[in-house]
Amino acid sequence: MRMSMKINQMKKDEYFEGFYLIKRAEVRKTRAGKDYIAFTFQDDSGEISGNLWDAQPYNVEEFTAGKVVHMKGRREVYNNTPQVNQITLRLPLFGEPNDPADFKGKPPVNLSEVREYLEQMIFKIEEATWQRVVRALYRKHNKEFFSFPAAKTNHHAFESGLAYHTATMIRLADSIGDIYPELNKSLLFAGIMLHDLAKVIELTGPENTEYTVRGNLIGHIALIDEEITKVLVELNIDDTREDVVVLRHVILSHHGQLEYGSPVRPRIMEAEVIHMIDNLDASMMMMTTALNLVGPGEMTNRLFAMDNRSFYKPKCD
């Protein structure tokens, strides 16, 4: 048995032990009416789920989201989904790891480099109205933008994931714009920098991330359009100008389909490209995260956001 085994190092049917952060803890009932706790555990290498059966009231009170625990168990696979079973939990003893910050996923690049890159790219928005709107909204939401995740669960669901996702999309757009010079890079950059900015309103933050009331009832696409409208008034910019209309369009259409939350479908080239880049980066992050949790020759769990498909990790990697 290995001490403090990382989640992405756990092997099928092997026993393990170590310290992990409880990301989520939800009390549920079995068909027989007995309480159990459905957990999601995480460390800086990934996440894995597991259930504590026959949970007692003191277990519910003791093992809550945001706490570090010592766990022993067995890593198994059920319906192509890695999980931990036969688990026993306890709180850390004096001197043992207990800081939640040590167990959180982090962006694979330095955050200061992401911040510097995005600040530089704002200067490359050559259309004055778009740059003014982007600058105004980044000043307003600067602190939250660089700390929030991009989602609760699906992709870039880690601290500073929103800024990392945005920067990656900008890099992709910059390269694509070199290949297709008919694209307006300034519009691509401005649209990408704003497309998910209202996640700072839709979500509660990097700690125990949940949806806010406005996030649940309005959603980040409508919320960012509202933020843009407010800024236009503050800057005394006419909202009927074409440059304003196309900026709002690329943001309102970035989910691509009406059933995915966009009130309009992409109707200009830059809107279609932003939608494709957004899907590409989200899909790559979801696949990478899932594949990091399995060994060569294994399948990942089913990814709901990718048509409920599971993915194979080739042995030849």
C-alpha positions in Angstrom: 0.0 0.0 0.0 1.3 3.4 -0.9 1.0 6.5 1.3 -0.6 9.7 0.0 -1.2 8.3 -3.5 -2.2 10.8 -6.1 -5.7 10.3 -7.6 -4.2 10.1 -11.1 -1.8 7.4 -9.9 -4.5 5.1 -8.6 -4.7 1.8 -10.4 -7.7 -0.4 -11.0 -8.6 -2.7 -8.1 -5.6 -1.5 -6.1 -5.8 -0.4 -2.4 -4.6 3.1 -1.6 -4.4 5.6 1.2 -3.7 9.3 1.4 -5.0 12.8 2.1 -7.6 14.3 -0.2 -9.9 17.3 -0.2 -13.7 16.8 -0.1 -14.9 18.8 -3.1 -18.6 17.8 -2.8 -20.5 15.8 -0.1 -24.2 15.1 -0.7 -26.4 13.0 1.7 -28.6 10.6 -0.2 -30.8 7.6 0.6 -30.5 4.0 -0.6 -33.6 2.1 -1.8 -33.8 0.7 1.7 -34.0 4.2 3.1 -30.5 4.3 4.7 -28.4 7.4 4.4 -25.1 7.4 2.5 -22.8 10.3 1.5 -21.9 10.7 -2.2 -18.5 12.3 -2.3 -16.2 13.9 -4.9 -12.6 13.9 -3.7 -9.9 15.9 -5.3 -6.2 16.6 -5.1 -4.0 18.6 -7.4 -3.9 15.7 -10.0 -7.7 15.2 -10.4 -11.0 14.2 -9.0 -12.7 10.9 -8.2 -16.1 10.0 -6.7 -17.0 7.5 -3.9 -19.8 6.7 -1.5 -19.7 6.3 2.3 -22.4 3.7 3.0 -24.5 3.6 6.2 -23.5 7.1 7.0 -24.3 8.1 10.6 -25.3 11.7 11.6 -21.8 12.3 13.0 -20.3 11.3 9.6 -22.6 13.9 7.9 -21.5 16.6 10.3 -17.8 15.7 10.2 -17.1 15.0 6.5 -18.3 18.2 4.7 -17.2 19.9 1.5 -14.0 21.9 1.9 -12.3 19.7 4.5 -9.2 17.6 4.0 -9.5 14.0 5.1 -7.4 10.9 5.3 -8.9 8.1 3.2 -8.2 4.4 2.7 -10.0 2.5 0.0 -9.9 0.6 -3.2 -9.9 2.2 -6.7 -12.5 0.5 -8.9 -14.3 1.0 -12.2 -18.1 0.9 -12.5 -19.8 1.6 -15.8 -16.5 2.9 -17.2 -16.3 5.4 -14.3 -13.4 5.3 -11.9 -14.5 5.5 -8.3 -13.3 4.7 -4.8 -15.0 2.0 -2.8 -14.6 0.3 0.6 -13.5 3.7 2.0 -12.7 4.6 5.5 -12.3 8.3 6.4 -10.9 10.3 9.3 -9.9 13.9 9.8 -6.2 14.8 9.8 -4.2 14.5 13.0 -2.0 17.2 14.3 0.9 17.8 11.9 -0.8 16.0 9.0 -1.8 17.8 5.8 -4.9 19.9 6.3 -4.7 22.9 4.0 -7.4 22.7 1.3 -5.3 25.0 -1.0 -2.7 22.2 -1.3 -5.3 19.9 -2.9 -6.9 22.1 -5.5 -6.3 21.8 -9.3 -4.3 24.6 -10.7 -3.9 26.0 -14.3 -1.0 24.3 -16.1 0.6 27.7 -16.7 1.7 30.6 -14.4 -1.3 32.9 -13.6 0.9 36.0 -13.8 1.9 35.0 -17.3 -1.8 34.6 -18.3 -2.6 38.0 -16.8 0.3 39.6 -18.7 -0.6 37.9 -22.0 -4.2 39.0 -21.8 -3.2 42.6 -20.9 -1.0 42.6 -24.0 -3.7 41.2 -26.2 -6.1 44.0 -25.2 -3.8 46.4 -27.0 -4.3 44.3 -30.2 -8.0 45.1 -30.3 -7.6 47.9 -32.9 -11.3 48.9 -33.1 -11.7 51.6 -30.4 -15.2 50.8 -29.3 -14.5 47.2 -28.7 -11.3 47.9 -26.8 -13.1 50.5 -24.6 -15.9 48.0 -23.7 -13.4 45.2 -23.0 -11.2 47.5 -20.8 -14.2 48.8 -18.8 -15.5 45.3 -18.1 -12.1 43.9 -17.2 -11.5 46.8 -14.7 -14.9 46.1 -13.2 -14.4 42.3 -12.8 -10.6 42.0 -12.7 -10.2 40.3 -9.3 -12.9 37.7 -9.9 -12.0 37.0 -13.5 -8.5 35.9 -12.6 -9.6 33.6 -9.7 -12.9 32.1 -10.9 -13.3 28.7 -12.6 -14.8 28.5 -16.0 -17.5 26.0 -14.9 -18.7 24.1 -11.9 -17.8 20.7 -13.3 -17.3 20.3 -17.0 -14.2 22.1 -18.2 -11.6 24.3 -16.6 -13.4 23.8 -13.3 -10.5 24.9 -11.2 -9.3 28.1 -9.6 -8.3 30.6 -12.4 -9.7 28.3 -15.0 -11.7 31.1 -16.5 -8.7 33.2 -17.3 -6.7 30.2 -18.5 -9.6 29.2 -20.9 -9.9 32.7 -22.2 -6.1 33.0 -22.9 -6.0 29.6 -24.6 -8.9 30.7 -26.9 -7.1 33.9 -27.7 -3.9 32.0 -28.7 -6.0 29.8 -31.0 -7.8 32.8 -32.5 -4.5 34.5 -33.1 -3.1 31.6 -35.1 -6.4 30.9 -37.0 -6.5 34.6 -37.9 -3.0 34.3 -39.5 -4.2 31.4 -41.6 -7.5 33.1 -42.6 -6.7 36.8 -43.0 -10.3 37.5 -44.0 -11.2 37.2 -40.3 -11.2 40.3 -38.1 -8.8 39.5 -35.3 -9.9 42.5 -33.2 -13.4 41.2 -33.2 -12.2 37.7 -32.4 -10.1 38.9 -29.4 -12.8 41.2 -28.0 -15.5 38.5 -28.4 -13.4 35.9 -26.7 -12.3 38.1 -23.9 -16.0 38.9 -23.0 -17.8 35.6 -24.0 -17.5 33.9 -20.5 -16.8 37.0 -18.4 -20.2 36.8 -16.7 -19.2 33.5 -15.2 -18.1 35.7 -12.3 -21.8 36.5 -11.9 -23.1 33.1 -12.8 -20.9 31.2 -10.3 -20.2 31.7 -6.6 -16.4 31.5 -6.9 -13.5 29.0 -6.8 -14.5 27.6 -3.4 -17.2 24.9 -3.4 -18.5 26.3 -6.7 -22.2 26.5 -7.2 -24.6 28.5 -9.4 -25.9 31.8 -8.1 -29.6 32.7 -8.3 -28.9 34.9 -11.3 -26.7 32.1 -12.8 -29.5 29.6 -12.5 -32.3 31.9 -13.7 -30.6 34.1 -16.3 -27.3 32.5 -17.3 -23.9 33.9 -18.3 -24.8 34.7 -21.9 -27.7 37.0 -21.0 -25.7 38.4 -18.1 -22.7 39.5 -20.1 -25.0 41.1 -22.7 -26.6 43.0 -19.8 -23.1 44.1 -18.6 -22.2 45.3 -22.1 -25.4 47.3 -22.3 -24.6 49.0 -19.0 -21.1 49.9 -20.1 -22.3 51.3 -23.4 -24.5 53.7 -21.4 -21.6 54.6 -19.1 -19.3 55.3 -22.0 -22.1 57.1 -23.9 -21.8 54.7 -26.9 -24.8 54.3 -29.2 -26.0 50.7 -29.0 -27.3 50.8 -32.6 -23.9 51.2 -34.1 -22.9 48.2 -36.2 -19.6 47.6 -34.4 -21.6 47.3 -31.2 -24.2 45.0 -32.8 -21.6 42.6 -34.2 -19.7 42.5 -30.8 -22.9 41.6 -29.0 -23.7 39.0 -31.7 -20.5 37.0 -31.4 -21.0 36.8 -27.7 -24.7 36.0 -27.8 -24.1 33.2 -30.4 -21.0 31.6 -28.9 -22.9 28.4 -27.7 -23.8 27.8 -31.4 -27.2 26.3 -31.0 -30.5 27.6 -29.5 -30.9 24.5 -27.4 -27.5 25.1 -25.8 -28.4 28.5 -24.5 -27.6 30.9 -27.3 -30.5 33.2 -28.2 -29.1 33.4 -31.8 -27.0 31.2 -34.0 -23.7 32.5 -35.5 -24.4 34.6 -38.5 -20.9 36.1 -39.2 -17.6 34.3 -39.7 -16.0 35.5 -36.5 -19.0 34.3 -34.5 -18.7 30.8 -36.0 -15.0 30.7 -35.3 -15.4 31.7 -31.7 -18.1 29.0 -31.2 -15.7 26.4 -32.7 -12.7 27.6 -30.7 -14.8 27.5 -27.5 -15.9 23.9 -28.2 -12.3 22.9 -29.1 -10.7 24.2 -25.9 -13.5 22.9 -23.7 -13.4 19.5 -25.3 -9.6 19.2 -25.1 -9.7 20.1 -21.4 -12.5 17.6 -20.6 -10.7 14.8 -22.5 -7.3 15.6 -21.0 -8.7 15.7 -17.4 -10.5 12.4 -17.9 -7.6 10.6 -19.5 -5.2 11.8 -16.8 -7.2 9.6 -14.4 -6.9 6.3 -16.2 -4.0 4.2 -17.2 -2.9 3.0 -20.7 -5.4 0.5 -22.1 -8.3 1.9 -20.0 -11.4 3.8 -20.9 -12.4 7.1 -19.2 -15.7 7.6 -17.5 -18.5 8.8 -19.8 -18.3 12.5 -20.4 -21.9 13.9 -20.4 -20.9 17.1 -22.1 -19.4 15.1 -25.0 -22.4 13.1 -25.9 -21.9 10.8 -23.0 -18.9 9.2 -24.7 -16.0 7.5 -22.9 -12.5 7.8 -24.4 -9.7 5.2 -24.7 -6.1 5.8 -23.6 -3.9 4.0 -26.1 -1.0 1.9 -24.7 1.2 3.3 -27.4 1.2 6.9 -26.0 
